[in-house]
Amino acid sequence: MSNFKRPSLTKQQLHEIAERRHAPEAGDISALLWEIARLRAVVNRADQYLESPSGFLGGVLRKELDDCACVQEERAKRLPALKKD
């Protein structure tokens, strides 16, 4: 499970920061660095999962991915398409 207390940034939040890139607001750089650190931690856990013979790390990774804003946003996009069938 992630040690990061901050929620992941949404696509909209990242876009808003990008729009301010020439005149960033206080906290923009910090927010981006935390997001990068969080994503690096997820990648490292995914790597551990692929090397692990047990399913425990897979459950931990699944929970962490379920909490990621980008995963939630993509699932929300797919839901209407899945309901049409």
TORDONU-84438 format. One line per field, with one value per atom (N, C-alpha, C): residue in one letter; residue number from 1; z, x, y. Coordinates in Angstrom, 3 decimals. Layout:
BEGIN
pavex = [A_...]
vodren = [NUM_...]
zz = [Z_...]
xx = [X_...]
yy = [Y_...]
//
This chain:
BEGIN
pavex = [M_M_M_S_S_S_N_N_N_F_F_F_K_K_K_R_R_R_P_P_P_S_S_S_L_L_L_T_T_T_K_K_K_Q_Q_Q_Q_Q_Q_L_L_L_H_H_H_E_E_E_I_I_I_A_A_A_E_E_E_R_R_R_R_R_R_H_H_H_A_A_A_P_P_P_E_E_E_A_A_A_G_G_G_D_D_D_I_I_I_S_S_S_A_A_A_L_L_L_L_L_L_W_W_W_E_E_E_I_I_I_A_A_A_R_R_R_L_L_L_R_R_R_A_A_A_V_V_V_V_V_V_N_N_N_R_R_R_A_A_A_D_D_D_Q_Q_Q_Y_Y_Y_L_L_L_E_E_E_S_S_S_P_P_P_S_S_S_G_G_G_F_F_F_L_L_L_G_G_G_G_G_G_V_V_V_L_L_L_R_R_R_K_K_K_E_E_E_L_L_L_D_D_D_D_D_D_C_C_C_A_A_A_C_C_C_V_V_V_Q_Q_Q_E_E_E_E_E_E_R_R_R_A_A_A_K_K_K_R_R_R_L_L_L_P_P_P_A_A_A_L_L_L_K_K_K_K_K_K_D_D_D]
vodren = [1_1_1_2_2_2_3_3_3_4_4_4_5_5_5_6_6_6_7_7_7_8_8_8_9_9_9_10_10_10_11_11_11_12_12_12_13_13_13_14_14_14_15_15_15_16_16_16_17_17_17_18_18_18_19_19_19_20_20_20_21_21_21_22_22_22_23_23_23_24_24_24_25_25_25_26_26_26_27_27_27_28_28_28_29_29_29_30_30_30_31_31_31_32_32_32_33_33_33_34_34_34_35_35_35_36_36_36_37_37_37_38_38_38_39_39_39_40_40_40_41_41_41_42_42_42_43_43_43_44_44_44_45_45_45_46_46_46_47_47_47_48_48_48_49_49_49_50_50_50_51_51_51_52_52_52_53_53_53_54_54_54_55_55_55_56_56_56_57_57_57_58_58_58_59_59_59_60_60_60_61_61_61_62_62_62_63_63_63_64_64_64_65_65_65_66_66_66_67_67_67_68_68_68_69_69_69_70_70_70_71_71_71_72_72_72_73_73_73_74_74_74_75_75_75_76_76_76_77_77_77_78_78_78_79_79_79_80_80_80_81_81_81_82_82_82_83_83_83_84_84_84_85_85_85]
zz = [0.000_0.000_0.000_-0.652_-0.777_0.567_0.747_1.940_1.720_0.565_0.237_0.719_1.484_2.036_1.050_0.089_-0.880_-1.933_-2.337_-3.421_-4.741_-5.677_-6.979_-7.709_-8.598_-9.371_-10.523_-10.762_-11.889_-13.164_-14.291_-15.577_-15.616_-15.087_-15.056_-14.220_-13.060_-12.211_-12.920_-13.577_-14.316_-15.451_-16.126_-17.206_-16.665_-15.529_-14.934_-14.554_-14.015_-13.689_-14.968_-16.014_-17.293_-17.849_-17.691_-18.166_-17.424_-16.195_-15.377_-15.457_-16.365_-16.352_-16.463_-17.069_-17.187_-15.974_-15.204_-13.971_-12.937_-12.471_-11.561_-10.236_-9.713_-8.393_-7.342_-6.142_-5.033_-4.874_-4.762_-4.558_-5.819_-6.994_-8.238_-8.361_-8.146_-8.290_-7.249_-6.043_-4.970_-5.325_-5.834_-6.209_-7.305_-8.289_-9.378_-8.881_-8.002_-7.472_-6.640_-5.854_-5.089_-6.020_-7.095_-8.055_-8.715_-9.091_-9.682_-8.691_-7.440_-6.416_-6.214_-6.205_-6.026_-7.189_-8.402_-9.582_-9.627_-9.215_-9.162_-8.162_-7.037_-6.037_-6.597_-7.348_-7.961_-8.952_-9.756_-10.743_-10.036_-8.965_-8.226_-7.610_-7.104_-6.563_-7.674_-8.847_-9.983_-10.366_-10.345_-10.640_-9.609_-8.340_-7.289_-7.503_-7.886_-8.128_-9.231_-10.299_-11.415_-11.050_-10.049_-9.608_-8.470_-7.865_-6.680_-7.059_-6.408_-6.688_-5.988_-4.992_-4.259_-4.863_-4.566_-5.050_-4.139_-2.980_-2.009_-2.606_-3.260_-3.832_-4.937_-5.629_-6.660_-6.068_-4.904_-4.226_-3.765_-3.271_-2.829_-4.028_-5.125_-6.329_-6.863_-6.879_-7.372_-6.568_-5.229_-4.359_-4.672_-4.841_-5.124_-6.480_-7.476_-8.786_-8.744_-7.958_-7.822_-7.240_-6.442_-5.820_-6.710_-7.840_-8.728_-9.549_-9.566_-10.314_-11.795_-12.383_-13.816_-14.129_-13.249_-13.446_-13.306_-12.317_-12.115_-13.315_-13.848_-15.004_-16.234_-16.476_-17.632_-17.488_-16.280_-16.054_-16.301_-15.862_-16.063_-17.552_-18.359_-19.812_-20.425_-19.889_-20.451_-20.038_-18.909_-18.405_-19.401_-19.990_-20.958_-22.127_-22.582_-23.702_-23.293_-22.058_-21.584_-21.369_-20.993_-20.722_-22.017_-23.152_-24.430_-24.908_-24.550_-25.036_-24.317]
xx = [0.844_0.000_0.890_0.427_1.199_1.381_2.556_2.831_2.472_1.948_1.645_0.249_0.171_-1.111_-1.867_-1.145_-1.783_-2.513_-3.693_-4.372_-3.658_-3.819_-3.188_-3.834_-3.080_-3.592_-4.444_-5.552_-6.416_-5.859_-6.383_-5.962_-6.266_-7.410_-7.781_-6.798_-6.407_-5.444_-4.097_-3.648_-2.388_-2.485_-3.622_-3.829_-3.790_-4.433_-4.430_-3.010_-2.221_-0.832_-0.063_-0.298_0.380_0.023_-1.224_-1.651_-0.925_-0.522_0.156_1.681_2.200_3.629_4.533_4.071_4.899_4.749_3.690_3.473_2.880_3.685_3.145_2.664_1.623_1.124_1.971_1.930_2.647_2.125_3.020_2.636_2.581_2.603_2.536_3.712_4.925_6.111_6.088_5.728_5.641_4.624_3.463_2.422_2.916_3.613_4.139_5.209_6.079_7.123_6.523_5.491_4.827_4.163_3.556_2.918_3.959_5.096_6.171_6.670_6.870_7.340_6.325_5.028_3.981_3.971_4.073_4.073_5.306_6.459_7.669_7.490_6.834_6.594_5.671_4.651_3.743_4.497_5.346_6.136_7.054_7.697_8.580_7.804_6.600_5.789_5.322_5.010_4.629_5.787_6.987_8.166_8.319_8.127_8.205_7.128_5.943_4.850_5.204_5.796_6.145_7.230_8.039_9.096_8.650_7.510_7.049_6.222_6.471_5.670_4.298_4.125_2.852_1.900_0.625_-0.384_-0.578_0.088_-0.110_0.194_1.344_1.711_0.753_0.180_-0.811_-2.020_-2.470_-3.600_-3.265_-2.054_-1.599_-1.541_-0.974_-0.873_-2.267_-3.174_-4.533_-5.213_-5.075_-5.674_-5.083_-3.771_-3.120_-3.548_-3.649_-4.101_-5.552_-6.385_-7.776_-7.904_-6.925_-6.938_-6.354_-5.763_-5.137_-6.200_-6.110_-7.072_-7.086_-5.914_-5.881_-6.606_-6.510_-7.218_-8.722_-9.125_-10.545_-11.128_-10.363_-10.830_-11.001_-10.045_-10.146_-11.306_-11.509_-12.649_-13.966_-14.061_-15.293_-15.567_-14.511_-14.684_-15.169_-14.670_-15.024_-16.420_-16.915_-18.207_-19.343_-19.517_-20.619_-20.510_-19.301_-19.114_-19.477_-19.152_-19.466_-20.955_-21.661_-23.105_-23.914_-23.371_-24.085_-24.280_-23.371_-23.434_-24.475]
yy = [-1.179_0.000_1.242_2.265_3.492_4.186_4.770_5.562_7.024_7.352_8.733_9.096_10.170_10.607_11.491_12.051_12.928_12.098_12.531_11.808_12.056_11.149_11.330_12.506_13.115_14.236_13.738_14.422_14.074_14.677_14.230_14.784_16.281_16.686_18.101_18.909_18.390_19.097_19.245_18.188_18.256_19.274_19.303_20.267_21.697_21.933_23.274_23.714_22.789_23.113_23.433_22.646_22.890_24.268_24.669_25.988_27.113_26.845_27.858_27.738_26.951_26.636_27.862_28.928_30.128_31.044_30.827_31.602_30.656_29.695_28.678_29.266_28.645_29.010_28.307_28.845_28.204_26.782_25.851_24.455_23.617_24.241_23.462_22.496_22.991_22.145_21.036_21.380_20.381_19.298_19.706_18.734_17.805_18.364_17.534_16.573_17.045_16.162_15.033_15.316_14.264_13.255_13.747_12.845_11.945_12.504_11.707_10.662_11.057_10.111_8.990_9.340_8.336_7.356_7.866_6.999_6.100_6.634_5.811_4.671_4.956_3.912_2.826_3.220_2.244_1.373_1.974_1.218_0.229_0.659_-0.250_-1.410_-1.139_-2.234_-3.171_-2.626_-3.466_-4.388_-3.852_-4.658_-5.782_-5.449_-6.476_-7.535_-7.103_-8.038_-9.030_-8.523_-9.395_-10.403_-10.067_-10.977_-11.885_-11.600_-12.325_-13.554_-14.695_-15.883_-15.853_-14.985_-14.959_-13.946_-14.107_-13.172_-11.981_-11.960_-10.886_-9.521_-9.395_-8.100_-7.684_-8.645_-8.315_-7.631_-8.101_-7.465_-6.058_-5.885_-4.562_-3.615_-4.091_-3.272_-2.933_-3.898_-3.654_-2.554_-2.594_-1.582_-0.217_-0.170_1.103_1.656_0.792_1.242_1.706_1.026_1.439_2.842_3.255_4.581_5.672_5.304_6.298_7.027_8.343_9.152_8.790_8.526_8.226_6.912_5.933_4.661_4.889_5.650_5.947_6.700_7.661_8.425_7.533_6.646_5.751_4.774_4.263_3.357_4.068_5.318_6.094_6.286_6.441_6.576_5.268_4.146_2.835_2.377_2.820_2.365_2.546_3.728_3.876_2.900_2.629_1.699_0.278_-0.082_-1.427_-1.617_-0.573_-0.665_-0.765_-0.326_-0.374_-1.798_-2.678_-4.083_-4.891]
//
